Amino acid sequence: MDLNYSAEELCFRDEVRAFVRDNLPQDIARKVLDHRRLHKDDMVRWQDILAAKGWLVGPWPREYGGCGWSSVQAHIFDEETAALGAPRLVPFGLAMVAPVIMAFGSPWQKEHYLARIRENKDWWCQGYSEPGSGSDLASLKMRAVRQGDHYVVNGQKAWTTLAQHANMIFCLVRTSTEARKQEGISFLLIDMRSPGVTVRPIITLDGEHNVNEVFMEDVQVPVRNLVGEEGKGWTYAKYLLGHERTNIAGVGASKRELAALKEVAQREFRDGRPLAEDPIFAARIAQVEIELMALEMTVMRVLSARSEAPGPEASILKIRGTEIQQTLTELMMEALGPYALPFDPEAMELECAGERVGPDYAGPLAAHYFGYRKVTIYGGSNEIQRNIIAQMVLGL
């Protein structure tokens, strides 16, 4: 793999950079760069801008309305948008359920749902985890019983990210209790506005409402919303998780955070000199930078070589990406010292800036740090990812 951008790729980078500078609303960029709270409207506004440009689904194949971007172009887009303060795209429709529908969906599902995702008309969430069925996902209990041209769904999902905003959820449900537990699972697309769907918030350690419990009581789902074959949901779930774990690596956002960390280390002083000149702290920054460079190269190799859904290599990307993300939040907290210690959820709001001791950017960092404790858990905990690597790569 040639690690140098071609002339064409450099032109694409310049095009992306210019577009983002001209079109990204600065109030949104300021929130991202200052680690402040994003609202649904912020994410929808940016995704609408990209949809109008045709770039919301840039990596999708042209046959489904995408731009057919290469893996390098997709990486450039991620890096350039992150650097300038664009929110990460909400992945549940764009990068998770869409590839499943492309690979296994019916012609109607492809025509109907892919068009709505491409035009940013639906907000999707993911219905996988349940109480007692997270890492051991095959033990899920949400039941779907076919009655004529509908399934009737009953059960509970947990830790459902951004379900409070969603109008659609892709769900793993149990359609058979007779077969081996992995073979009794099916993949349903469910309208969150259906009678019997209840969403209850879970407030996490950072004081945010990002995850939820979702309850379904006698929810009717048309049979045409079954993806692929009944009982094959486990296969489709693994396909989706490969895409999710690759996306979680988050190289572009981590490069932005590394740049911010270096800037803070120049501003903050210890014993009369910038923290960046402290040899121990400088060595820690250098170490995480080396790890991030290695991750970026690995992501590029995986994406360039991939012709199908990512396999165990996605677990490697997920582990290293999330560990780097956590390290960057830890170093930022350490750099700011006591200014980052007060935990004040309201400091996530722009209007609260300047009402505390210390620099404005210090206020949200504790919540930001706490929020990133979960990244090594979602998408399959890093412990489970190591088991996958041991079994599928090392044969243990």
N, C-alpha and C positions, 0 to 999 in steps of 0.2 A: 504494500500500500504506500503510495506517495503521500507524505505528510505535508507537502507544500501545496497551497491552493493554486489551481490553474488560473489563467487569465480570465476565463469565463466565470470561475467561482469568485474571483476578486471583484469582478463587475457586479455579480449578484450581491455580494456583501455590501458594496457601496450603495446599491439600489435599496436594500433592506434598511441600511443605516439612515439613508436620506428619508425614506418613507416614514420610519418611526419618529425621527426628529420632527417631521412636518405634521404628523397626524396623531401621535399619542398625546391625549389630554394631559397637561402638565400637573393638574391637581391629582390625577391618578399616579403619575410617575413620582410625585413628591411623597405620596403615601408609601409606595413600594420602597423607595430609597431610604425612607426614614423608619421603616418597619412598623408603620401604623395600620390601623384596622381598615381592611377593604370591605366594601359593601357589595351586595349583588349588583347594583347598578353600575359600579365601577367595572366589574368584570364583564358585564353584558355590553356596556358601551364600547370597550376595547374590542371585544369579539365581533360586535356589529361592524366596526370599522374594518377589521380584517376580512369579514365576510363580504363586504362591499368591494373590497380589492380583489377577492378571490383567493386570499392567502390563509383563511381560517383552516382550510383543509389542504394546504400546500403539499404535504407528503402523500396524500391519497393518490391512487392511480387515476389517470385521466378519464378512464371509462366510468368512474364514479363522481366525476366533477372536480377532481383535484388537479393540482399542477404537475403531478408526477415528479416532484422534487427528488433528487438523489439524496442519499444519506448525508453527504457532505453539505448539500444545500439546507437540509433540515437542521443540521448542526449549526450552520452559520446563522440561520434564522433564530434558533434558540439563544445563541450567544449574543447576537446583536440586540434582540429585543430585551433580554435580561439586563444587559449592560446599561441600557437607557431608561430602565425603570418600568418596563411593561410587566403587568401581572402575568404569571404563568397561566397558560390556557387551562381551563377546567377540562380535565382529561377524560371524564367518564363517557361522554358521547364521542368525542373526537378521536381518541386514541385507545379506547378500551372496547366499548360495545361495537363501534363501527367496524373494526377489523373482523370481529366475530360475525357480524351480519354479512360482510363482504364474502367471508369464507364459507359460511354455513347457512345463511339466511335464505328465505324463499324469494322469488322474484318480487312479490308484493312488498315484503319487508325492505328489500333493497331500494325499491322505487320510493316507498313512502318514508321510511325512517332516515335513510341516508340523505335524502333531499332536505329534510327538516333539520338534521344535524348540520349539514353544509350551510344552510341559511341562518343558523343560530336561533331556530325557533323553539327548540326543546332544551330543557335543562335535565340532564340525566344524573342519577345517583346509582350506587352499587349495593345490591342486597345479597351479600355473602355471609358475613359473620352473624352468629347468633349467640345468645347466652350459653356458654358451654361448648360452642362450636366456632372457634376462631382459627387457631393453628391446626386443629383437627377438624378441618372443614367438612370432611366426608361424613361426619357424624350429625350434620344439620337435620333439623326436624320439621321445618316449615313444610306443610303438607299441601299438595295440590291434587284434587280428585276431579277427574273428567266427568262432566254431566252434559251429554249432548254436544253442543258446539261451544261449550265453555269449560274452563277449569274453575273450580271453587277453591280458593286459597285461604289457609288459616295458619297463623303462627307469628313469630316475632323475629325481626332482624335487629342487630345492635351495632353501634359505632358507625352508623351510616352517614358518611361525610356529606354535608351540605344538602341533606334531604329536605330541610326546611324550605329550600328554594326550588326543589325539583318538581317537575310535572310527569317525569317518567323514571322508572327504576328497572334495571335488569336484575333478575332474581334467580338464584338457585333454589329449587324446590324439590321436595321428595314426592315423586309420583308412584313409587313402588317401595314396599317394605319387604318384598319377597326376595329380591335379588341381592347380590353382594352390595354393600352400602354405596360404593362408588357408582354402581350400575343402576341404582334406583333414583338418580338425580336428573332433573331436567332444567332447561334454561328458558325462562319466561320473560317477556317484555310486558310490564304492567304500568298502566296509567295511574299515577299517584292521586288523581282526582276521583278515582272510583269510590263508590260507597263502601265503607268498612275499613278504609285506610286511615290510620292515626299516626301522627308524628309527635314524639315527645323529645324535648331538648336534653342533651347531656352537656353540662358546663364543665369544661376541662380545667386543668391546673393553671393555664394562662388566663383564665377568666373569660374565655371565648366560647361562643356557641357555634362550633363547627361540626359536631357529630350529634347523632340522634339515635333514639330507639324508634323503630317502625313496627307498628302492629297491624296485622291484617285479619279481619274477621268476616268470613264468608264473602271474600272479594271475588267477583266474577271477572275472568280473563278470557277473551276469545281464543279459541284454539289456534287461529291464524297467528297469534302472538307467541306460539311455541317456536323457538329457534331450532332448526334441524330436526332430529329425531327425538322422540320421548326416550328418556333413559340414557341419553348421550351427553347430558349437561356437564358431567365431570370432564370429558374431553374438551368441550368448549371453554370451560372455566380455566383449565390449564393453559389453553391457547391464549386466553385473555390475560392471565396473570403474567405470562412472559412479556407481553407488551407493557403491562402496568409497571413491572419491576424495572424494565429498561428505562421507562420514562422517569421513575423515581430517582434515578442517578443524579439528575438535576445539575449537570455540569455548568450550564450557562449561569444559573442563579448562584452557584458556588463561586464562580469566577468573579461575579459582581461583589459578593460578600467578602472575598479575599481582598479585592481592591479597596473596599471600605475599611477593612481591618487595617490595612497598611496605612491608610490615610489617618485613621484614629491614632495609630501607634506613633505617627509623626507629631500629632497634636498634644498627646498626653505626655506629661513629664514625670520622671522619677529621679529624685536626687539631682535635679537641675539639668537633666538632659532628656531628650525625647526617648520614649519607651522603645522606639524602633532601634535605638543604639544600644539597648541592653542586650548583651550577647546571648543570654538564655532565652529571652523572649524572641529575639530575632531568629534564633535557631528553630524555635517552635513554629514561627511563621514560615520559615524556609521548608520545614518538614511537611507541613500541610500543603504548601504550594507544590512540592515534588509529588506528593500523593495525588493531588488534583490533576497534575499534568499526566501522570501515569493512568489515572482513571479516564481522562479525555481520550488518550490514545487507544485505550482498551475499548471504550464505547465506539470510537470510529472504526476499529477493526471489526467489532461485532456487527455493526450496522452495514459495513461495506461487504462483509462476507455472507450476510444473511439473505437467504432466498425463501425461508419459511419462518414460522413463528420462532422467536428465540427460545433456546433450551436452557440448560443449567447455567450457561454464561450470564443469563439475565439475573440469576441469584448472586453472582459475583459482583455485577454492577450495582445491584440493590444494596448489598452489604457495604461496599466501599463508598458508594455515593452518600448513604445516610450517615455513616461514621464521619465522613469529612464534613457534612453539614453540621453535625453536632459539635465537632471540634471547632469549627469557625464560630459558632455561637458562644462556646466556652471561652475562647480567646478574646472575643469582643467584650464579654462581661469582665474578664480579668483586666483588660486594658483600661476600662473605665472605672474599675474599682468601686468605691462607695457610691458613685453617681448612678451606677446601674443597679444597685441593690434594692431601692424602693420598688415594690410591686404595686403598680397602680394601673388597672385596666383602662381607666379613662384617659391615661396618657397616650393610648393608641389613637385617639382622635386628634386631628390637626388643630382644632380650636383650643386644645389644652396645652399646646406647645408654649414654652416660656413661663409657665406658672410653677416651676419647680427649681430647686437648686441644681446647678450643673448645666451642661449643654443640652439643647433641645433634643438632640438625637439619643440622649441617654435614657429618657423616660420610658420608651417602649421596649427596651432591650431585655428586661427581666421576663416580660411576657413572651417575647420572641424566643428567648432561651427555653422557657418552660414548654412552649408550643412545639419545639423541635425535639423534645424527649420522646415524642410518639413516632418519629419517622423510622426508627429501627424496629417498630412493631407492625405498622400497617403494611399492607401488601404481602403479608406473611412475615412473621418475625425473623430477625437475622439468625436466630438459633435454628429455625426451620430451614432457612436458606443454606446454612452449613450442612444440615442433614441431607438436603437435596444434592449438594455438591459431592458429599461423601458417597452417596449412593450412585449417582449418575455419572460422575467423573472418575472417582477413585474406586468404585465398585465395592465399597465397604458395606 
